[in-house]
Amino acid sequence: MSPPGAVPVEVRGLVKEYGQLRAVDGVDITINEGDVYGYLGPNGAGKTTSLRMMLGLITPTAGTVRLFGRNPIETVHALEGVAGFVEAPTFYPYMTGRRNLELLAAFDGAGASERIDEALHTVELADRAGDRVGGYSHGMRQRLGIAGALLRSPKLLLLDEPATGLDPAGMRDMRLLIRRLADHGMTVVLSSHLLAEVEELCNRVAIVRSGRIVYEGLISELKRGAGAVYRLATTDDERAIAICRAQPGISEVRIEHGHICFTADEPAVAELSQALVEAGALIHALAPQTVTLEDLFFSLTEGTAAVTPDGPLAEVAQ
């Protein structure tokens, strides 16, 4: 049994070194029951390495992992109620989907074989269960991987890039499947670079860069902390740009597609409007734009910005 009140995932000070390379550098994350949690970062940021440590597949250089309060390195019982796959799931291509699941169920025991039909139905492969996996599409193999994970009747599901390589229809099917699992109370950890999918599915995210967490928390707080992006057109854009750059509370002033763009909160925009009128740069258009998770991801992983819990994007010491 899990310790009372234990959260599904608690990671503290997680480090993994390969010689001189520090692939994971002091990661702290908490994943609560019912979260659909996105673990995001560019290639080489340490996402897969972190997931491997969470599942007890490799040993951390330093730090701790607790799954429902238990360390997967210290006890195999830590993986009770936990399932998933890292990188692509692998099956015997000359066997049918059902036969592959029967082999997995034999390893798991604990009534796993009795859940095969339900798992196939959940991932919508019941009508193809008698076909050889070698004839499956990539999306079907990914869904079969989730079916294999469901044989364990997990409370926590960890998925590494489950939609990679899928066509738009396959991505839609994967998104709907993950949403159904979450709606039935499963906690899901989703490592992905498909940011639109993550934004639609996840309530919380961790964004990693060079092995370090640069943001961890609610997507809504990330957007709120970043401030709103505005587009501006005036009768004198050259003068307006100078005013924007000199105005307190206005940042990231730039030209995009013939419009002045900047980041600000509402009080700063009100003061800017007055300053523009007083300077003779009359406003043709001033409108907020929706900030996407993709916008913020690139700001955090390609620039020098990080998000603090209390405020807007701030500079990280280099």
Backbone torsions as a table, in degrees:
resi	resn	phi	psi	omega
1	MET	NA	145.9	177.2
2	SER	-74.7	147.6	174.2
3	PRO	-57.6	139.9	-179.2
4	PRO	-56.8	134.0	176.6
5	GLY	77.8	3.2	-178.5
6	ALA	-70.7	135.7	179.0
7	VAL	-79.5	156.7	-178.7
8	PRO	-57.5	-44.8	-179.0
9	VAL	-137.4	128.5	173.1
10	GLU	-135.6	114.1	-177.1
11	VAL	-117.4	130.3	-179.0
12	ARG	-135.0	123.7	174.3
13	GLY	60.4	33.7	-172.9
14	LEU	-72.4	127.0	-178.8
15	VAL	-132.8	138.7	170.6
16	LYS	-137.2	122.6	-179.9
17	GLU	-116.5	139.9	171.4
18	TYR	-120.7	95.0	-174.0
19	GLY	63.9	-122.7	179.7
20	GLN	-85.7	-7.9	-178.3
21	LEU	-90.1	125.7	173.7
22	ARG	-101.7	97.7	-175.3
23	ALA	-74.7	-34.5	176.6
24	VAL	-128.2	130.9	-167.0
25	ASP	-130.9	84.8	172.9
26	GLY	72.1	45.4	-176.3
27	VAL	-78.7	131.3	173.1
28	ASP	-123.4	119.9	174.4
29	ILE	-144.0	151.2	173.9
30	THR	-130.0	127.2	179.7
31	ILE	-117.4	118.6	-174.3
32	ASN	-90.4	161.3	178.5
33	GLU	-59.0	131.1	179.7
34	GLY	87.8	-5.5	177.2
35	ASP	-66.7	145.1	159.1
36	VAL	-110.1	105.3	-162.7
37	TYR	-110.8	119.4	178.3
38	GLY	-91.2	128.4	177.4
39	TYR	-110.9	105.3	-164.7
40	LEU	-118.4	149.3	174.9
41	GLY	172.0	159.0	177.3
42	PRO	-67.9	168.5	177.1
43	ASN	-56.8	136.0	178.9
44	GLY	85.1	6.1	-177.7
45	ALA	-81.1	-11.0	179.1
46	GLY	103.7	13.0	-177.2
47	LYS	-64.5	-53.3	-176.7
48	THR	-64.6	-38.9	177.5
49	THR	-60.8	-41.8	178.0
50	SER	-62.3	-44.5	179.5
51	LEU	-62.9	-38.5	178.0
52	ARG	-61.6	-39.7	178.0
53	MET	-69.5	-37.1	178.6
54	MET	-61.8	-34.3	-179.1
55	LEU	-89.9	2.3	179.2
56	GLY	74.5	17.2	-179.5
57	LEU	-78.6	-28.1	174.0
58	ILE	-135.5	155.5	-175.9
59	THR	-91.7	131.1	176.9
60	PRO	-64.8	148.9	170.3
61	THR	-70.1	-36.8	177.4
62	ALA	-155.3	164.1	177.6
63	GLY	92.8	177.9	-175.8
64	THR	-133.8	151.5	171.2
65	VAL	-124.7	133.5	174.0
66	ARG	-127.0	123.6	173.9
67	LEU	-108.0	111.3	-173.8
68	PHE	51.8	39.4	175.5
69	GLY	85.7	0.5	-176.2
70	ARG	-119.8	145.9	-177.3
71	ASN	-88.1	119.0	-177.2
72	PRO	-68.5	-17.6	176.6
73	ILE	-78.1	-34.3	-174.2
74	GLU	-84.5	-30.7	-176.1
75	THR	-147.3	135.1	177.9
76	VAL	-67.1	-21.7	179.8
77	HIS	-67.2	-15.4	177.2
78	ALA	-62.7	-23.0	-177.6
79	LEU	-92.3	4.4	173.5
80	GLU	-65.9	127.3	-177.6
81	GLY	81.2	9.9	-178.4
82	VAL	-124.0	137.3	178.1
83	ALA	-153.5	171.5	178.3
84	GLY	148.7	-170.3	176.0
85	PHE	-146.5	149.2	177.2
86	VAL	-110.7	129.1	-170.8
87	GLU	61.7	-153.3	-172.3
88	ALA	-85.3	138.9	173.9
89	PRO	-66.5	147.8	-176.0
90	THR	-120.3	135.7	179.8
91	PHE	-135.2	166.1	173.5
92	TYR	-78.3	114.8	-173.3
93	PRO	-69.3	-23.9	-177.2
94	TYR	-86.0	-4.1	177.0
95	MET	-102.7	160.5	177.4
96	THR	-74.4	164.5	176.2
97	GLY	-58.8	-43.7	179.8
98	ARG	-63.3	-43.5	-178.8
99	ARG	-63.4	-38.7	175.9
100	ASN	-60.3	-42.8	178.9
101	LEU	-67.3	-34.3	177.7
102	GLU	-63.1	-38.1	177.4
103	LEU	-66.1	-42.3	177.5
104	LEU	-63.2	-41.3	-179.6
105	ALA	-63.6	-33.9	178.7
106	ALA	-64.2	-35.1	176.6
107	PHE	-71.1	-41.4	-175.4
108	ASP	-74.0	-38.7	-176.0
109	GLY	63.4	-150.9	174.7
110	ALA	50.6	39.4	177.0
111	GLY	78.5	12.6	-177.3
112	ALA	-61.4	-36.9	-177.7
113	SER	-63.6	-28.1	179.8
114	GLU	-74.1	-12.5	-178.7
115	ARG	-99.3	3.3	-175.9
116	ILE	-61.9	-49.7	-178.4
117	ASP	-60.6	-43.2	179.8
118	GLU	-63.2	-41.2	-179.5
119	ALA	-65.2	-43.6	178.5
120	LEU	-62.5	-38.6	178.0
121	HIS	-66.2	-41.8	-178.3
122	THR	-61.0	-40.3	-177.6
123	VAL	-93.1	6.7	175.6
124	GLU	61.0	46.0	176.2
125	LEU	-121.9	11.0	-176.3
126	ALA	-58.5	-36.7	-177.2
127	ASP	-80.0	-8.8	177.8
128	ARG	-115.5	9.2	-175.7
129	ALA	-63.5	-25.7	-179.6
130	GLY	-88.1	0.1	179.0
131	ASP	-90.4	150.8	176.5
132	ARG	-67.2	140.8	-178.2
133	VAL	-63.8	-27.0	178.0
134	GLY	-59.3	-22.5	178.4
135	GLY	-95.4	1.3	179.9
136	TYR	-75.8	149.4	169.6
137	SER	-73.3	169.1	178.7
138	HIS	-60.5	-42.3	179.8
139	GLY	-63.3	-37.9	178.2
140	MET	-65.8	-39.4	177.8
141	ARG	-65.6	-37.0	176.9
142	GLN	-63.8	-42.5	179.3
143	ARG	-68.3	-34.1	175.4
144	LEU	-64.5	-35.0	176.2
145	GLY	-61.6	-39.9	177.5
146	ILE	-69.2	-37.5	176.0
147	ALA	-58.8	-42.8	177.5
148	GLY	-59.9	-39.1	178.2
149	ALA	-67.3	-36.1	-177.2
150	LEU	-69.7	-18.3	177.3
151	LEU	-59.7	-24.3	-178.6
152	ARG	-85.9	1.0	-177.6
153	SER	50.4	56.6	-170.9
154	PRO	-76.1	152.9	167.8
155	LYS	-95.7	-20.0	-180.0
156	LEU	-131.0	126.5	-178.5
157	LEU	-121.8	122.0	178.6
158	LEU	-109.4	123.2	-175.7
159	LEU	-126.1	126.0	-179.3
160	ASP	-102.0	108.5	177.2
161	GLU	50.1	55.6	-175.7
162	PRO	-68.4	-20.0	-177.9
163	ALA	-102.6	4.2	-179.5
164	THR	-62.8	131.5	177.2
165	GLY	82.2	1.8	-179.6
166	LEU	-85.4	148.7	173.2
167	ASP	-77.6	171.8	-176.7
168	PRO	-54.3	-39.5	179.0
169	ALA	-66.3	-40.6	178.3
170	GLY	-65.6	-38.3	176.7
171	MET	-63.8	-40.4	178.2
172	ARG	-62.5	-45.4	-178.9
173	ASP	-63.1	-40.8	179.7
174	MET	-65.6	-42.0	179.0
175	ARG	-60.9	-45.2	-179.5
176	LEU	-65.3	-36.9	178.9
177	LEU	-64.7	-47.3	-179.4
178	ILE	-63.5	-38.9	178.7
179	ARG	-64.2	-39.9	178.4
180	ARG	-62.5	-42.6	179.7
181	LEU	-63.1	-43.3	179.4
182	ALA	-65.2	-38.8	-180.0
183	ASP	-65.0	-21.0	177.3
184	HIS	-93.3	13.6	171.6
185	GLY	95.8	4.3	-179.7
186	MET	-79.8	138.2	172.2
187	THR	-84.4	129.3	-174.5
188	VAL	-123.6	130.9	171.6
189	VAL	-110.5	123.8	-170.8
190	LEU	-124.5	108.1	172.5
191	SER	-86.8	126.3	-174.7
192	SER	-160.4	156.7	170.0
193	HIS	-112.5	4.3	178.8
194	LEU	-89.8	89.8	-166.0
195	LEU	-70.0	-33.7	178.1
196	ALA	-64.3	-38.3	177.2
197	GLU	-64.8	-44.1	-179.6
198	VAL	-63.0	-43.7	-178.6
199	GLU	-61.6	-34.7	-179.5
200	GLU	-77.3	-33.0	-173.4
201	LEU	-93.1	-38.9	-164.8
202	CYS	-94.6	149.0	172.2
203	ASN	-99.8	-26.8	179.6
204	ARG	-134.1	153.9	-179.1
205	VAL	-141.7	156.4	162.3
206	ALA	-121.0	133.3	177.3
207	ILE	-113.3	125.0	-176.6
208	VAL	-114.0	144.3	175.3
209	ARG	-139.0	124.5	179.4
210	SER	52.5	40.6	176.1
211	GLY	84.7	-5.4	-177.5
212	ARG	-112.1	147.9	174.8
213	ILE	-78.6	124.9	174.5
214	VAL	-105.1	-14.0	170.0
215	TYR	-158.1	141.1	174.8
216	GLU	-146.9	120.1	179.8
217	GLY	156.9	-160.3	-178.7
218	LEU	-70.1	140.9	175.0
219	ILE	-61.7	-38.5	-180.0
220	SER	-61.8	-38.0	178.3
221	GLU	-70.7	-35.3	177.0
222	LEU	-61.0	-45.0	179.7
223	LYS	-66.8	-42.3	-179.5
224	ARG	-65.1	-39.8	-180.0
225	GLY	-67.8	-26.4	-178.3
226	ALA	-77.4	-16.5	-175.2
227	GLY	79.1	168.0	-179.0
228	ALA	-89.9	146.8	174.9
229	VAL	-99.1	132.1	-178.3
230	TYR	-118.7	150.9	172.2
231	ARG	-113.5	136.8	-173.6
232	LEU	-133.8	136.6	170.6
233	ALA	-132.4	135.2	-176.1
234	THR	-135.6	177.1	175.5
235	THR	-76.4	-13.5	-179.9
236	ASP	-147.7	82.5	-174.4
237	ASP	-65.8	-33.3	179.6
238	GLU	-61.6	-45.4	178.1
239	ARG	-68.1	-37.9	-179.4
240	ALA	-63.0	-39.0	178.2
241	ILE	-61.3	-44.0	179.3
242	ALA	-62.1	-40.3	179.8
243	ILE	-66.9	-42.8	178.6
244	CYS	-58.6	-44.0	-177.0
245	ARG	-69.9	-24.2	179.9
246	ALA	-92.8	-10.4	-173.1
247	GLN	-84.1	128.6	176.9
248	PRO	-60.5	141.0	177.6
249	GLY	85.9	-2.9	177.6
250	ILE	-106.0	130.4	-178.7
251	SER	-140.6	170.0	176.6
252	GLU	51.5	48.5	180.0
253	VAL	-76.8	130.3	-176.8
254	ARG	-159.6	167.3	175.5
255	ILE	-104.5	127.2	176.2
256	GLU	-135.2	121.3	176.9
257	HIS	52.4	41.8	175.4
258	GLY	80.7	3.6	178.5
259	HIS	-118.1	152.1	171.2
260	ILE	-80.3	129.1	177.0
261	CYS	-119.7	145.0	178.5
262	PHE	-158.2	165.3	177.9
263	THR	-111.3	135.1	-177.8
264	ALA	-166.1	164.9	169.6
265	ASP	-97.7	171.1	-172.4
266	GLU	-61.0	-43.6	179.1
267	PRO	-59.8	-38.8	179.6
268	ALA	-67.0	-35.4	178.5
269	VAL	-66.1	-40.2	178.2
270	ALA	-61.6	-42.5	179.0
271	GLU	-68.5	-36.2	177.6
272	LEU	-63.6	-41.8	-179.7
273	SER	-58.0	-43.8	179.0
274	GLN	-65.3	-41.5	-179.4
275	ALA	-64.4	-37.9	179.2
276	LEU	-65.4	-43.5	179.7
277	VAL	-63.6	-43.2	-179.4
278	GLU	-64.5	-29.0	-179.8
279	ALA	-88.4	-2.4	178.5
280	GLY	85.2	10.1	176.0
281	ALA	-97.6	86.7	-173.4
282	LEU	-71.8	144.6	-172.9
283	ILE	-86.3	122.3	170.2
284	HIS	-85.2	-42.4	-178.3
285	ALA	-153.1	138.9	175.9
286	LEU	-148.9	110.2	-173.6
287	ALA	-144.9	143.2	176.6
288	PRO	-75.9	150.2	174.6
289	GLN	-112.7	150.5	176.7
290	THR	-75.6	124.1	176.4
291	VAL	-84.1	127.1	-179.5
292	THR	-96.7	161.4	174.3
293	LEU	-59.3	-35.0	178.7
294	GLU	-61.7	-44.3	177.8
295	ASP	-56.2	-47.4	-176.0
296	LEU	-71.5	-35.9	178.3
297	PHE	-59.0	-48.1	-178.8
298	PHE	-68.0	-34.0	176.0
299	SER	-62.2	-39.7	-177.0
300	LEU	-79.6	-33.1	-173.5
301	THR	-98.7	-17.7	-179.1
302	GLU	-111.6	-21.0	178.5
303	GLY	-99.8	-149.9	178.9
304	THR	-118.9	21.2	-173.7
305	ALA	-92.8	151.2	170.2
306	ALA	-142.4	160.6	-179.0
307	VAL	-109.1	130.4	173.8
308	THR	-95.6	156.6	-178.9
309	PRO	-64.1	-22.2	-171.8
310	ASP	-102.1	-5.4	-173.9
311	GLY	-167.0	-165.0	-172.0
312	PRO	-75.1	-179.5	178.4
313	LEU	-55.6	131.9	-179.7
314	ALA	-126.4	163.8	-178.1
315	GLU	-82.1	140.3	176.0
316	VAL	-98.5	136.5	177.8
317	ALA	-65.0	135.5	-178.5
318	GLN	-87.0	NA	NA
